[in-house]
């Protein structure tokens, strides 16, 4: 018998903002990004995603606007480049109401919010979605967010991960320890909603956090949300190996991505986690139409709407470098700072001698150091390339990067998904249960080798 074809995972990659990675797309007449503040926009997005059996919609988010380019956020605001930016958690309830299976990954910054508040929000979302919520764990990287809450600047990069480790220990205790599985009785006759002896106070005190509290929410379907993580720096990869169930990676060559995948899986084995129970997901821009020629024409049309300065405002924020001070043909050299270290590593160190120029950062094309995987073609062409990337880079699926929406997502749903299904590379129906069970088929709760359950054993 031949090797069984792996079923790919697909997420729509979004942000509650006029435009996202590809700044300026909201100016296209068919794009609905101007409606980013409307529930109707997100409801339609959710229905389209579920029609295509997508695993989820993954919402990026940031506390603080990109304000490195030119020394302020003016260019990001002008271009609608991740600015303005609404809170993604508040759209989830409406999206969950009109769907039955679609998952929701939500980015939330642990640096600026106490774990007691964070745990309550995600337990509430897990209840309201009937167990379809995931948390993308981030520790932030923009100084504007720190200044917004009265701090001088963002914490140092490695210190953010020291805080994150302690933070996870605190939220695990709230989600997994504070309430027994059988604490809730709902006994009308005896007037007992929950047994007080099945609910316990969680005490935590460490270098960064102090807490003494009963978790305010009864156990939800998953207790702990599905845990996503996108850090690709050295500390970020170690954090992902310890905590993540879905790891989001970036890269523009198969070799670059494969190296990251193999390293994280090896780290997981060293600490006793099963790497086969973690999904590796990579960002992927897809432009598709009925034929290769039609897809190429669509690509050329869309490309003209890219806002170059708006995109540089985004990449300046990610890199912690003011690219307005560079000439477009200047080469980019590695500069270590407390912003997104993995971004600078990707466009310098990991490029293995390739010297990228500033103008190449905004190239809306395959091979660009910022584009990630970039596929243009017919459904057959795109499906073939997706399967090849998954096999060669050792990944499990893709985050579909937003272009002209909801048109771009609908094209993948109506054209690429059926082609992947014909090849046995994509599911034909959703699995039952929670997001965690749909993704991994091993139940609703954290796996036994996950550190979140060790919090229960320690308490």
ZIBEL-V960568 format. One record per backbone hydrogen bond with DSSP energy under -1.0 kcal/mol. CO is the residue of the C=O (numbers start at 1). NH is the residue of the N-H. Records with the same first field share a line. If there is no record, write none. Layout:
CO->NH  NH
This chain:
9->398
10->55  56
11->400
12->58
14->60
15->17
16->86
19->82
21->23
22->25
23->307
24->27
25->28
28->31
32->35
33->36
35->38
38->42
39->43
40->44
41->45
42->46
43->47
44->48
45->49
46->50
47->51
48->52
49->54
50->53
55->103
56->12
57->105
58->14
59->107
68->71
69->72
73->77
74->78
75->79
76->81
80->82
88->91
91->95
92->96
93->97
94->98
103->57
104->134
105->59
106->136
108->138
114->118
115->119
116->120
117->121
118->122
119->123
120->124
121->125
122->126
123->127
124->128
125->129
126->131
127->130
131->435
132->104
133->226
134->106
135->228
136->108
138->110
143->147
144->148
146->151
147->150
156->160
157->161
158->162
159->163
160->164
161->165
162->166
163->167
164->168
165->169
166->170
167->171
168->172
169->173
170->174
171->175
172->176
173->177  178
178->200
180->183
183->195
186->188
187->192
192->187
193->185  186
195->198
196->199
198->180
202->213
204->211
209->206
211->204
213->202
222->224
226->135
227->245  246
228->137
229->248
233->237
234->238
235->239
236->240
237->241
238->242
239->243
240->244
245->279
246->229
247->281
249->283
253->257
254->258
255->259
256->260
257->261
258->262
259->263
260->264
261->265
262->266
263->267
264->268
265->269
266->270
267->271
268->273
269->272
274->277
275->278
279->247
280->396  397
281->249
282->399
283->373
284->401
285->375
287->377
291->295
292->296
293->297
294->298
295->299
296->300
297->301
298->302
299->303
302->305
303->306
307->311
308->312
309->313
310->314
311->315
312->316
313->317
314->318
315->319
316->320  321
318->340
321->323
322->325
323->326
327->330
328->359
330->358
339->341
340->344
341->345
342->346
343->347
345->350
349->352
351->354
356->332
357->360
358->361
360->363
363->365
365->368
373->285
375->287
378->382
379->383
380->384
381->385
382->386
383->387
384->388
385->389
386->390
387->391
388->392
389->393
396->9
397->282
398->11
399->284
400->13
404->408
405->32
406->410
407->411
408->412
409->413
410->414
411->415
412->417
415->419
416->420
417->421
418->422
419->423
420->425
421->424
425->8
434->438
435->439
436->440
437->441
447->450
450->453
453->457
454->458
455->459
